[in-house]
Amino acid sequence: MILLQSTIFVRPGKMAIMLDIIRNRLVPILQDGAGWKLLGCYEQRVGRLNTIVDLWELTDYNHFTQAFAAYRSDPDYPAIRILIDECVEQETLVFLEKRF
């Protein structure tokens, strides 16, 4: 098992839209369809405002590649990408391995 941390810098005024995209469009594809497990979606309260941190559980690194292939082949992908591009300033993905 590995964890994927997604840190998303959201454009001001777009937080509600971005949270809706994650909850209602990405989770059904990545979790229900591709087998990722969303451990939590967090809105940062101190530090940089308009920041979301998602934590996903994956079986291994190949699971990331397989799920993203499924996401890109989903019929809703082009519409989702347009919405994400309107909402997101920057996204950083980090793989985490539990040590103890």
N, C-alpha and C positions, 0 to 999 in steps of 0.2 A: 504494500500500500504506500502511496505517496500522496501528498497534499499539493494542491494548486492554489496559490493565493493570487487573486486578481485585485489590483488596486486601480481604481478608476477615478480620474479627475473629471468631474461633471461640470459642464458649462453652467454659469449662474442661471437660475430659473428653470432648469431642466431636470432637477432631481426627481420629481414625481414621475415624470415620463420615463426616466432611466430605470427607476425602481419597478415600474410597471413592465418595462421590456424584460427585465431580468425575471420577474415573477411569472409573467404570463406568456412569454415567448421563448426565452432561453431555457428556463427550467424544464418545460415540457420536451424540448429537443435534447438537451444535454443530460438531464437526469432521467426522465421517463423513457426517452428513446435510446440514449446512448449509454446509460448506466453510471454516469457520474453521480455522486451524492453531494448535494449542497449541505454543508455543515452549518453555514450561517451567512447572512448578508448583513453587513454592518455599515451604518452611516457614521463617519468620523465626527466627533463633537468638539474636539480641541485640535489645535494645529491647523492644517489647511482645511478650510471649509469646502463643502461640495465634493467630498470624497467618499466613495463607497469601497469597502473591502469585502470581497467574497472569498469564502474558503470552501474548496471542493475536495472531496476524497476520490481518488482514482486508484485503479488496481496497479498500474505501472505507467511508464512513459509512453508505451505504445497505445495505451487507452486514450491518452491526450490526442494523438494523431488520428486514431479511429473516430473519436467523437467529433473532432473538427471536420473530418471528411463528411460525416453524416450531417453536420450542421450546414456545411456549404452546399450539400445536395438537397437540402430541404426546400420545398417550393416557396416557403415564406422567407428564405434567406435574403433575396434582394431587397425586400421591403424592410426587413429587420436592419440590414446594413445601412440603409438610408437614415433610419431613425437613430441608430447608434452614432453615425457620423454627425448628426445634428446635435447630439447630446454630449458627446465625449471629447474632451480636450486631449487626454492622454490616458493610456492604459498600460500597466506593467504587469506581466505574468511572472511568477516566481514559483519554482518547484521546491517543496520542503520535504525532508525525510526525517522521521522521528528518530531521535538518538537515545532517549531514555524516557 
